[in-house]
Amino acid sequence: MTEEAPISWEEVARTHGRKIYNFAYRLTGNPDDAADLAQDVLLRVRRGLESYTPGSFEGWLWRITRNAFLDDVRRKKRRPTTPLPEHLDRTNLASTPAPDDVLASIRLGDDLQKALLALPFDFRESVVMCDVIGLSYDEIAAAVSVPVGTVRSRIHRGRKMLRESLS
Amino acid sequence: MIGHVGELASAYLDGETTPEESERLRRHLAECDDCRDEVADIHMARSALRAMPILEVPVELLESLDLVPNVVPLRKRPPMWIAAAAAALIMFVTFAAALTPDPVGVPLIQVSHEYQEQSSLGSAVVPNVGAVRAERIRE
């Protein structure tokens, strides 16, 4: 996506905050780490918007996001495969009780999340950007600074490994 | 060969192959059980990933960024007198605009029509200002 005009930080936070948080959650598998990471990303975005020049906004935003994650991993020396909390569904912030089918999908998602965390970071990142965030291969390539062919390969191998670990 | 064509499977499902690659994949799948299995596996993983629940941003995070004052009021129902006044105003302007064509009235008429299309209650329903605003923010 290309943004023509400068946009405000509040607008970015509202329109992209949920995507950033979900990206962070799927990468870390931990609600506390995800919240810390999303906060870090949004603060970096606020600082970065001052010098942002219109262009590929998605590429810029996700570059910031992945750099924040990698910096966080380095800073905390955290292993990329952080253990999951016992119950993922406690992170579901819906104030009303979830219907049975939603709870079932969350339990299925639990296994999938574990499998995601077991993927090498490069594969996990591209798979999440594609299937959770909905970025195109070109946008992922711009964010990760690799050729589109590499993105294609990472997504495919990541999905293949996920499929094998779920069987 | 199988791995190479199989690797096209993800890109194909994502609509990221060229027309030539798509054609090559389709031709190959017609005669290769292994690659068909691989495409089915990739399709399953892709579907499962895309069915993962989307989580809401924790309120604590919004609070830490001072975003709550801008967000929370939009989720609350406006006081009854504001809703009633807004409804009366919208009805008045809508009817006035309908009687006298005036460009100023167009946006409100559009809002009113959009709302009616979504509602099963028909033309008796007027837009709820809070609901319309919250919908925009959610997007």
Interface residues (C-beta under 8 A of the other chain):
Chain A: E10 A13 R14 T15 G17 R18 Y21 N22 Y25 R26 P31 A35 A38 Q39 L42 L43 T91 N92 L93 A94 V102 S105 I106 L108 G109 L112 Q113 V127 C130 D131 V132 S136 Y137 R152 S153 I155 H156 R159 K160 L162 R163 L166
Chain B: G6 E7 A9 S10 A11 D14 E16 E38 D41 I42 M44 A45 R46 A48 L49 R50 A51 M52 P53 I54 L55 E56 V57 P58 V59 E60 L61 L62 S64 L65 L67 N70 V71 I137 E139
